[in-house]
Amino acid sequence: MTLATATRAGKPSARMVLLKGVDQKGFVFFTNYESRKGQELQENPYAALVFYWTALDRQIRVTGRVSKVTPAESDQYFDSRPLGSRFSAAVSKQSSVVKSRAALEAELAKLKARYPETGPERPKHWGGYRVDPGEIEFWQQGEYRLHDRLRYRKRRDGTWRIDRLAP
């Protein structure tokens, strides 16, 4: 999915991330809390998600408030990842400048030597976020650009108001 965040000043950025779960509380993804996206979510805890399927001519847009998942949820997912992915998450200072690829690989080799079989524990700077949707829009391409757009807005009582939007 595409994840869009913004700084406190409103400067946006977007990137592709892996959706790892959806439940009644929202949409979950995992990352380094110290990355650019993590810093932006710390400053401005709102995000937009976009799912797009070209072959189906469909799109879903989600906007909402973002919060960290529990440490237990982050631990559970981290422990389920392949060993190599756990090493990468532990060694990477995501979004920071690195001296060279060789320096990064040397840090990885040191970490692998330290935890050859079990892998590292989940770093405290790595975990999950949940986007609690306040608005969800379903879009389907229509003939001659007469698209179908249905917007769901969450009300204070938790129910949803549905509006059809002009294409």
C-alpha positions as CSV (number, residue, x, y, z in Angstrom):
1,M,0.0,0.0,0.0
2,T,1.1,3.6,-0.3
3,L,1.5,5.3,3.0
4,A,1.5,9.1,3.0
5,T,2.6,11.1,6.0
6,A,3.4,14.8,6.6
7,T,5.6,16.8,8.9
8,R,4.1,19.1,11.5
9,A,4.4,21.9,8.9
10,G,2.5,19.9,6.4
11,K,5.3,18.8,4.1
12,P,4.1,15.5,2.6
13,S,6.0,12.3,1.8
14,A,4.7,8.9,0.5
15,R,6.2,5.4,0.1
16,M,5.1,1.8,-0.4
17,V,4.9,-0.3,2.8
18,L,3.6,-3.7,3.5
19,L,0.1,-4.0,5.1
20,K,0.4,-6.7,7.7
21,G,-3.1,-6.7,9.2
22,V,-6.6,-5.3,9.2
23,D,-9.1,-5.6,12.0
24,Q,-11.9,-3.6,13.5
25,K,-9.3,-1.2,15.1
26,G,-7.6,-0.4,11.7
27,F,-4.8,-1.1,9.3
28,V,-1.4,-2.3,10.6
29,F,2.1,-1.9,9.3
30,F,5.6,-2.2,10.9
31,T,8.7,0.0,10.5
32,N,11.6,1.7,12.3
33,Y,10.1,4.3,14.6
34,E,13.2,6.5,13.9
35,S,12.7,6.5,10.1
36,R,11.4,9.5,8.2
37,K,7.9,8.1,8.4
38,G,8.3,7.4,12.1
39,Q,9.5,10.9,12.8
40,E,6.6,12.4,10.7
41,L,4.1,10.3,12.6
42,Q,5.6,11.4,15.9
43,E,5.1,15.1,14.8
44,N,1.8,14.6,13.0
45,P,-0.1,11.4,13.9
46,Y,-2.3,11.3,10.8
47,A,-1.8,9.3,7.6
48,A,-3.3,8.4,4.3
49,L,-3.2,4.9,2.7
50,V,-3.9,4.0,-0.9
51,F,-4.5,0.6,-2.3
52,Y,-4.6,0.4,-6.1
53,W,-5.4,-2.6,-8.4
54,T,-4.9,-1.7,-12.0
55,A,-6.2,-5.0,-13.3
56,L,-9.4,-4.5,-11.4
57,D,-9.8,-0.8,-12.1
58,R,-10.3,-0.3,-8.3
59,Q,-8.8,1.8,-5.6
60,I,-9.3,2.3,-1.9
61,R,-8.2,5.4,0.0
62,V,-8.0,5.5,3.8
63,T,-7.3,8.4,6.1
64,G,-7.1,8.4,9.8
65,R,-5.2,8.9,13.1
66,V,-2.2,6.7,13.7
67,S,-1.0,5.1,16.9
68,K,1.7,2.6,17.8
69,V,0.5,-1.0,18.3
70,T,1.3,-2.6,21.7
71,P,4.9,-3.9,22.3
72,A,3.4,-7.4,22.5
73,E,2.0,-7.1,19.0
74,S,5.3,-5.8,17.7
75,D,7.2,-8.6,19.4
76,Q,4.8,-11.2,18.0
77,Y,5.2,-10.0,14.5
78,F,9.0,-9.4,14.8
79,D,9.5,-13.0,16.0
80,S,7.4,-14.3,13.1
81,R,9.7,-12.7,10.5
82,P,12.4,-14.6,8.7
83,L,15.8,-14.5,10.5
84,G,17.4,-12.3,7.8
85,S,14.6,-9.7,8.1
86,R,15.1,-9.6,11.9
87,F,18.8,-9.0,11.4
88,S,18.1,-6.2,8.8
89,A,15.6,-4.5,11.1
90,A,18.0,-4.6,14.0
91,V,21.0,-3.3,12.0
92,S,19.4,-0.6,9.9
93,K,19.1,3.0,11.1
94,Q,16.5,3.5,8.4
95,S,16.5,6.8,6.6
96,S,19.9,7.8,8.0
97,V,22.9,8.4,5.8
98,V,25.3,5.4,5.7
99,K,29.0,5.6,5.1
100,S,28.9,2.8,2.5
101,R,27.3,-0.5,1.6
102,A,30.4,-2.3,3.0
103,A,30.0,-0.5,6.4
104,L,26.4,-1.6,6.6
105,E,27.3,-5.2,5.7
106,A,30.1,-5.1,8.3
107,E,27.6,-4.1,11.0
108,L,25.3,-6.9,9.8
109,A,28.1,-9.4,10.1
110,K,28.9,-8.3,13.6
111,L,25.3,-8.7,14.6
112,K,25.0,-12.2,13.0
113,A,28.2,-13.3,14.9
114,R,26.6,-12.1,18.1
115,Y,23.3,-13.9,17.6
116,P,24.1,-16.8,15.1
117,E,21.1,-18.9,15.8
118,T,18.4,-17.1,17.6
119,G,18.7,-13.7,15.9
120,P,18.4,-10.4,17.8
121,E,15.5,-9.3,20.0
122,R,13.2,-6.7,18.6
123,P,14.9,-3.4,18.8
124,K,13.0,-0.8,20.9
125,H,13.0,1.5,17.8
126,W,11.1,-0.9,15.7
127,G,7.5,-1.8,15.8
128,G,4.0,-1.4,14.4
129,Y,1.5,1.4,13.7
130,R,-2.2,1.2,13.3
131,V,-4.2,3.6,11.2
132,D,-7.6,4.0,12.7
133,P,-9.7,5.0,9.7
134,G,-11.9,8.1,9.9
135,E,-12.7,8.0,6.2
136,I,-12.5,5.3,3.6
137,E,-13.3,5.8,-0.1
138,F,-14.0,3.0,-2.6
139,W,-13.4,4.0,-6.2
140,Q,-14.2,1.9,-9.3
141,Q,-13.3,3.1,-12.8
142,G,-16.3,3.8,-14.9
143,E,-16.8,4.0,-18.7
144,Y,-15.9,7.4,-20.1
145,R,-14.4,8.4,-16.6
146,L,-17.9,8.2,-15.0
147,H,-16.3,6.5,-12.0
148,D,-18.1,5.1,-8.9
149,R,-17.0,6.7,-5.7
150,L,-18.4,5.8,-2.3
151,R,-17.1,7.6,0.8
152,Y,-17.5,6.1,4.3
153,R,-17.0,8.6,7.2
154,K,-16.9,7.4,10.7
155,R,-19.3,9.1,13.0
156,R,-18.6,9.8,16.7
157,D,-20.8,6.9,17.7
158,G,-18.7,4.5,15.6
159,T,-21.2,4.1,12.8
160,W,-20.5,5.0,9.2
161,R,-22.1,7.6,7.0
162,I,-22.0,6.6,3.3
163,D,-22.0,9.3,0.5
164,R,-21.8,8.8,-3.2
165,L,-19.3,11.3,-4.7
166,A,-19.2,12.7,-8.1
167,P,-16.4,11.4,-10.3
